[in-house]
Amino acid sequence: MHFKHTIGMAAALLLSVGMFTGCEKKSEAPAPASAPKAVETKPAETKPAAATEAPKAADAKPAAASDRKPSKKKFVFGVIAKSENNPVFQAAKTGAFDAAKELGAEQGVEIEINWRTPPTEDAQKQAQAIADLVNVGVDGIAVSVTDANVLTSAINAAVDKGVAVVTFDSDAPASKRMATYGMDDADAGKLLAEQLVKSMGDKGVVAILAGNQNATNLQARVRGVREGLAAYKGITIKETYYHVETADAAVQKIKQVQTANPDVTGWAFVGGWPLYTEKALAGVADKGVTVVSCDTLELPLAYVKRGEVKALVGQNYYGWGYESVRMLLNNAAYGEKPAQVAVRAKVDIVTKENADEFGKIWDKWLGRTAAEKK
């Protein structure tokens, strides 16, 4: 919230210095890349259910924007998500193109988005896309990092050539990227653990489904789940299970583990991969096994409405694109950086009670026309 202090004429004559609260946070030096400080933000034109409003990068959009003069009239930004076929990255794509249109009109500039996302997850292709974008002379790059070990050097090479890079969803914390946008994944993992215990009780055997073991965001979520469940002596963690991040591979992994370990009474999915297809939980949810998952997407929402998944934990996927473009524009046009390295998105929790209302936001996030909504 913004606060204004009214100062009388008499007080203005005093020699003491008045205290004022400005529209922006007082700037401070960014924290080291390996341990960034976070600032929670409010969202860009996204209004889900009343209890689940997502963020807008306040620090990346100064209040005096109308008084600033951009460095030039056209900007080109490259955006590289992890995979083209994942709905969360389709939402990010919509956000990036909406940001180009809306922020361009607002600030009197033309913004072009060069979308370079591979069909499926491939860190080497992402690294090549970064190099290609640098070679064609883009003004900034946003990337969701599939493998930080592969992409850190590519990001650093881009920055060394004068191209600012931000990450979204998944970070490369040891790189020279300017900022990262997304939820605090460790906190999200703890919330996932809380929702599991709330539904399952404080006793049982839990399996963790974890996707790509090289993704820093997923590693953080797993860590959060483990830390959250450690508080309950009656809960045992069977194992963390990694897999290729496709619906089929995830479903196969679940069935394999559940068949081999019938004592598993709860699952924590740190990504919603198996829920991107129908009947993924046959032999699991219908056998009384409790399931909670990350990713508040439309197909996972259907599982919640049917009671097969007890809760979803997610974030502003549309904002991955929108806020990344906002930060890149502020840097390229005005030489500005976010006040903090880590710009944090608010975490959303969706249960059966608010699933219908939350689902309405996907019309905007996927850019549906009025006809497509019917």
C-alpha positions as CSV (number, residue, x, y, z in Angstrom):
1,M,0.0,0.0,0.0
2,H,1.1,3.6,-0.5
3,F,1.1,6.0,2.4
4,K,1.3,9.8,2.2
5,H,2.2,12.0,5.2
6,T,0.7,15.5,5.3
7,I,3.2,18.0,6.5
8,G,2.1,21.4,7.7
9,M,3.7,24.7,6.7
10,A,5.1,25.2,10.2
11,A,6.8,21.8,10.2
12,A,8.3,22.6,6.8
13,L,10.4,25.3,8.4
14,L,12.0,23.0,10.9
15,L,15.6,22.0,10.3
16,S,14.9,18.3,11.0
17,V,14.5,16.0,8.0
18,G,11.0,14.7,7.3
19,M,10.4,11.1,6.6
20,F,8.5,10.2,3.4
21,T,7.3,6.9,1.9
22,G,7.7,6.8,-1.9
23,C,5.9,4.7,-4.5
24,E,8.8,2.4,-4.9
25,K,11.0,0.5,-2.5
26,K,14.3,2.0,-1.6
27,S,16.8,0.5,-4.0
28,E,19.4,-1.8,-2.6
29,A,22.2,-3.8,-4.1
30,P,21.1,-7.1,-5.5
31,A,21.8,-10.1,-3.4
32,P,24.4,-12.7,-4.7
33,A,23.0,-14.8,-7.5
34,S,23.2,-17.9,-5.4
35,A,20.9,-16.6,-2.7
36,P,18.6,-13.9,-4.1
37,K,16.4,-11.8,-2.0
38,A,12.8,-11.9,-2.9
39,V,10.1,-9.2,-3.3
40,E,6.4,-10.3,-3.7
41,T,4.6,-8.6,-6.4
42,K,1.0,-7.9,-7.6
43,P,-0.3,-9.2,-11.0
44,A,-0.6,-7.8,-14.4
45,E,-4.2,-7.7,-15.4
46,T,-4.9,-11.2,-14.0
47,K,-7.8,-11.5,-11.6
48,P,-8.6,-15.1,-10.6
49,A,-10.8,-16.1,-7.7
50,A,-11.0,-13.5,-5.0
51,A,-8.8,-15.5,-2.7
52,T,-6.2,-16.3,-5.3
53,E,-4.9,-13.1,-6.9
54,A,-1.5,-13.4,-8.5
55,P,1.3,-10.8,-8.9
56,K,2.4,-7.8,-10.8
57,A,6.0,-6.7,-10.7
58,A,5.7,-3.4,-8.9
59,D,9.4,-2.9,-8.6
60,A,9.9,-3.3,-12.3
61,K,7.4,-0.6,-13.2
62,P,8.2,2.8,-11.6
63,A,5.3,5.2,-10.8
64,A,6.8,7.9,-13.0
65,A,6.7,5.8,-16.1
66,S,4.8,8.6,-18.0
67,D,7.7,11.0,-17.5
68,R,10.4,8.7,-18.8
69,K,11.7,8.8,-22.4
70,P,12.5,5.4,-23.9
71,S,16.0,4.9,-25.4
72,K,14.4,4.0,-28.8
73,K,11.1,3.3,-30.5
74,K,11.3,-0.5,-31.1
75,F,12.4,-3.3,-28.9
76,V,12.7,-7.1,-29.7
77,F,12.7,-9.6,-26.8
78,G,13.4,-13.3,-27.1
79,V,11.3,-15.6,-24.9
80,I,12.3,-19.2,-24.4
81,A,10.0,-21.5,-22.3
82,K,10.8,-25.1,-21.5
83,S,8.4,-26.8,-23.9
84,E,5.7,-25.7,-26.4
85,N,3.2,-28.4,-25.5
86,N,2.9,-27.5,-21.7
87,P,-0.2,-25.4,-20.9
88,V,1.7,-23.4,-18.3
89,F,4.0,-22.2,-21.0
90,Q,1.2,-21.5,-23.4
91,A,-0.1,-19.2,-20.7
92,A,3.3,-17.6,-20.4
93,K,3.3,-17.1,-24.2
94,T,-0.1,-15.3,-24.0
95,G,1.3,-13.1,-21.2
96,A,4.4,-12.2,-23.2
97,F,2.5,-11.2,-26.3
98,D,-0.1,-9.3,-24.2
99,A,2.7,-7.4,-22.5
100,A,4.1,-6.5,-25.9
101,K,0.8,-5.1,-27.0
102,E,-0.3,-3.4,-23.8
103,L,3.1,-2.0,-22.5
104,G,4.0,-0.9,-26.0
105,A,0.8,1.1,-26.3
106,E,1.2,2.5,-22.8
107,Q,4.8,3.6,-23.3
108,G,4.6,4.6,-27.0
109,V,7.0,2.0,-28.3
110,E,6.8,-1.1,-30.5
111,I,7.6,-4.4,-28.9
112,E,8.2,-7.6,-30.8
113,I,8.3,-11.0,-29.2
114,N,10.7,-13.6,-30.7
115,W,9.3,-16.9,-29.3
116,R,12.0,-19.6,-29.4
117,T,10.6,-22.4,-27.3
118,P,11.5,-26.0,-28.2
119,P,8.6,-28.6,-28.8
120,T,9.8,-30.6,-25.8
121,E,12.2,-30.0,-23.0
122,D,15.8,-29.7,-24.4
123,A,18.4,-27.6,-22.6
124,Q,20.8,-27.8,-25.5
125,K,18.2,-26.3,-27.8
126,Q,17.5,-23.6,-25.3
127,A,21.2,-22.7,-25.1
128,Q,21.3,-22.6,-28.9
129,A,18.2,-20.4,-29.0
130,I,19.9,-17.9,-26.6
131,A,23.0,-17.8,-28.9
132,D,20.8,-17.3,-31.9
133,L,18.8,-14.5,-30.3
134,V,22.0,-12.7,-29.3
135,N,23.3,-13.0,-32.9
136,V,20.1,-11.4,-34.4
137,G,20.5,-8.5,-31.9
138,V,17.5,-8.8,-29.5
139,D,17.2,-6.3,-26.7
140,G,16.7,-8.9,-24.0
141,I,16.0,-12.5,-23.3
142,A,13.6,-14.3,-20.9
143,V,14.1,-18.0,-20.4
144,S,12.7,-20.8,-18.2
145,V,15.7,-22.9,-17.4
146,T,15.5,-26.6,-18.1
147,D,19.0,-27.4,-16.9
148,A,21.0,-24.7,-15.1
149,N,24.2,-26.7,-15.6
150,V,23.7,-26.4,-19.4
151,L,22.3,-22.9,-19.6
152,T,24.4,-20.9,-17.1
153,S,27.2,-20.5,-19.6
154,A,24.8,-19.6,-22.4
155,I,23.2,-16.9,-20.2
156,N,26.6,-15.5,-19.2
157,A,27.7,-15.3,-22.8
158,A,24.6,-13.3,-23.7
159,V,25.1,-10.9,-20.8
160,D,28.8,-10.5,-21.6
161,K,27.7,-9.4,-25.1
162,G,25.4,-6.8,-23.6
163,V,22.0,-8.6,-23.7
164,A,20.1,-8.6,-20.5
165,V,18.6,-12.0,-19.4
166,V,15.8,-12.7,-16.9
167,T,14.6,-16.2,-15.9
168,F,11.1,-17.3,-15.1
169,D,9.6,-20.4,-13.4
170,S,13.0,-22.1,-13.2
171,D,16.2,-20.2,-12.5
172,A,20.0,-20.4,-13.1
173,P,21.0,-18.9,-9.8
174,A,24.8,-19.0,-10.5
175,S,24.4,-17.1,-13.8
176,K,24.7,-13.4,-14.6
177,R,20.9,-13.1,-15.2
178,M,19.5,-9.8,-14.2
179,A,16.4,-11.1,-12.3
180,T,14.2,-14.1,-11.8
181,Y,10.4,-14.2,-11.7
182,G,8.2,-16.9,-10.1
183,M,6.9,-18.3,-6.8
184,D,9.3,-19.3,-4.0
185,D,9.4,-23.0,-4.9
186,A,10.6,-24.2,-1.5
187,D,7.7,-22.4,0.2
188,A,5.3,-23.9,-2.5
189,G,6.7,-27.4,-1.6
190,K,5.9,-26.8,2.1
191,L,2.4,-25.7,1.2
192,L,2.0,-28.8,-0.8
193,A,3.1,-30.9,2.2
194,E,0.6,-29.0,4.4
195,Q,-2.3,-29.7,2.0
196,L,-1.3,-33.4,1.9
197,V,-1.3,-33.7,5.7
198,K,-4.6,-31.8,5.9
199,S,-6.3,-34.4,3.7
200,M,-4.4,-37.6,4.6
201,G,-3.8,-37.0,8.3
202,D,-0.4,-37.1,10.1
203,K,0.3,-40.8,9.4
204,G,1.2,-42.6,6.3
205,V,3.7,-43.3,3.6
206,V,4.3,-40.6,0.9
207,A,5.9,-40.8,-2.5
208,I,7.1,-37.6,-4.3
209,L,6.8,-37.3,-8.1
210,A,9.5,-34.9,-9.2
211,G,10.0,-34.7,-13.0
212,N,13.4,-33.4,-14.2
213,Q,16.0,-33.8,-11.4
214,N,18.2,-31.1,-13.0
215,A,15.5,-28.3,-12.8
216,T,16.3,-26.0,-9.9
217,N,12.7,-25.1,-9.3
218,L,11.7,-28.7,-8.9
219,Q,14.6,-29.5,-6.6
220,A,13.4,-26.6,-4.4
221,R,9.9,-27.9,-4.3
222,V,11.0,-31.4,-3.4
223,R,13.1,-29.9,-0.6
224,G,10.1,-27.9,0.6
225,V,7.9,-31.1,0.6
226,R,10.5,-33.0,2.6
227,E,10.9,-30.2,5.1
228,G,7.2,-29.8,5.5
229,L,6.6,-33.5,6.1
230,A,9.6,-33.9,8.4
231,A,7.5,-32.2,11.2
232,Y,5.2,-35.3,11.3
233,K,6.8,-38.3,12.9
234,G,4.0,-40.6,11.7
235,I,4.8,-39.9,8.0
236,T,7.5,-41.7,6.1
237,I,8.7,-40.6,2.7
238,K,9.1,-43.6,0.5
239,E,11.3,-41.9,-2.2
240,T,11.5,-39.1,-4.7
241,Y,10.8,-40.3,-8.2
242,Y,12.1,-38.5,-11.3
243,H,10.9,-39.0,-14.9
244,V,10.7,-37.4,-18.3
245,E,8.3,-34.5,-18.1
246,T,5.4,-35.9,-20.2
247,A,2.0,-37.0,-19.1
248,D,2.6,-40.6,-20.3
249,A,5.9,-41.0,-18.6
250,A,4.6,-39.5,-15.3
251,V,1.5,-41.8,-15.3
252,Q,3.7,-44.8,-16.0
253,K,6.0,-43.9,-13.1
254,I,3.1,-43.6,-10.7
255,K,1.6,-46.9,-11.7
256,Q,5.0,-48.6,-11.5
257,V,5.7,-47.2,-8.0
258,Q,2.2,-47.8,-6.6
259,T,2.1,-51.4,-7.8
260,A,5.6,-52.1,-6.3
261,N,4.7,-50.2,-3.1
262,P,1.1,-50.8,-2.1
263,D,1.9,-49.2,1.3
264,V,2.1,-45.8,-0.3
265,T,-0.9,-43.8,1.0
266,G,-0.1,-40.4,-0.3
267,W,1.4,-38.7,-3.3
268,A,2.9,-35.2,-3.7
269,F,3.4,-34.2,-7.3
270,V,5.8,-31.2,-7.5
271,G,4.5,-30.8,-11.1
272,G,1.1,-31.6,-12.6
273,W,2.5,-33.8,-15.5
274,P,0.2,-36.9,-15.0
275,L,-2.9,-34.7,-14.6
276,Y,-2.5,-33.4,-18.2
277,T,-4.3,-36.5,-19.4
278,E,-7.5,-38.4,-18.5
279,K,-7.8,-41.3,-16.0
280,A,-4.2,-40.8,-14.8
281,L,-5.0,-41.8,-11.2
282,A,-6.7,-45.1,-11.9
283,G,-5.6,-47.6,-9.2
284,V,-4.4,-44.7,-7.0
285,A,-7.1,-42.2,-6.1
286,D,-9.9,-44.8,-6.4
287,K,-8.0,-47.0,-3.9
288,G,-8.1,-44.3,-1.2
289,V,-4.6,-42.9,-1.9
290,T,-4.4,-39.1,-1.2
291,V,-3.0,-37.0,-4.0
292,V,-2.0,-33.3,-4.0
293,S,-0.2,-31.6,-6.9
294,C,1.5,-28.4,-8.1
295,D,0.0,-26.7,-11.2
296,T,-3.4,-25.1,-11.2
297,L,-4.2,-25.9,-14.8
298,E,-7.6,-26.7,-16.4
299,L,-7.1,-30.5,-16.6
300,P,-5.8,-30.8,-13.0
301,L,-8.7,-28.6,-11.9
302,A,-11.0,-31.3,-13.3
303,Y,-9.3,-33.8,-11.0
304,V,-9.9,-31.5,-8.0
305,K,-13.6,-31.1,-8.9
306,R,-14.0,-34.9,-9.0
307,G,-12.3,-35.3,-5.7
308,E,-9.4,-37.4,-7.1
309,V,-6.9,-34.6,-6.2
310,K,-7.4,-32.9,-2.9
311,A,-5.5,-29.6,-3.6
312,L,-3.4,-27.8,-6.2
313,V,-0.6,-25.3,-5.6
314,G,0.2,-23.0,-8.4
315,Q,1.1,-19.5,-9.5
316,N,0.7,-16.8,-12.1
317,Y,1.8,-18.6,-15.3
318,Y,0.6,-15.8,-17.5
319,G,2.8,-13.5,-15.4
320,W,5.9,-15.5,-16.4
321,G,5.6,-14.0,-19.8
322,Y,4.1,-10.6,-18.9
323,E,6.3,-9.7,-16.1
324,S,9.5,-11.0,-17.8
325,V,8.7,-8.7,-20.8
326,R,8.0,-5.8,-18.4
327,M,11.4,-6.2,-16.6
328,L,13.3,-6.5,-19.9
329,L,11.5,-3.4,-21.3
330,N,12.3,-1.3,-18.2
331,N,15.9,-2.3,-18.5
332,A,16.3,-1.8,-22.3
333,A,14.3,1.4,-22.5
334,Y,15.2,3.1,-19.3
335,G,18.2,1.3,-17.8
336,E,16.2,0.1,-14.8
337,K,16.4,-3.1,-12.9
338,P,14.1,-4.6,-10.3
339,A,14.9,-3.6,-6.7
340,Q,15.4,-7.3,-5.9
341,V,17.0,-10.1,-7.9
342,A,14.1,-12.5,-7.1
343,V,10.7,-11.1,-8.0
344,R,8.3,-13.4,-6.3
345,A,4.8,-14.4,-7.5
346,K,2.1,-15.1,-4.9
347,V,1.3,-18.8,-4.5
348,D,-2.3,-19.9,-5.2
349,I,-4.0,-22.9,-3.5
350,V,-7.0,-24.4,-5.2
351,T,-9.4,-27.0,-3.6
352,K,-12.8,-28.3,-4.5
353,E,-14.4,-25.2,-2.9
354,N,-12.8,-22.6,-5.2
355,A,-11.9,-24.7,-8.3
356,D,-14.9,-23.4,-10.4
357,E,-14.1,-19.8,-9.8
358,F,-10.4,-20.1,-10.3
359,G,-10.9,-21.9,-13.6
360,K,-12.3,-18.8,-15.2
361,I,-8.9,-17.2,-15.3
362,W,-7.7,-19.6,-17.9
363,D,-9.9,-17.9,-20.6
364,K,-7.5,-14.9,-20.3
365,W,-4.4,-16.9,-19.7
366,L,-4.9,-18.9,-23.0
367,G,-6.2,-15.8,-24.9
368,R,-9.6,-17.3,-25.7
369,T,-12.0,-15.3,-27.8
370,A,-15.6,-14.9,-26.7
371,A,-16.6,-17.5,-29.2
372,E,-14.1,-20.0,-27.9
373,K,-15.3,-19.6,-24.3
374,K,-18.8,-20.9,-25.3
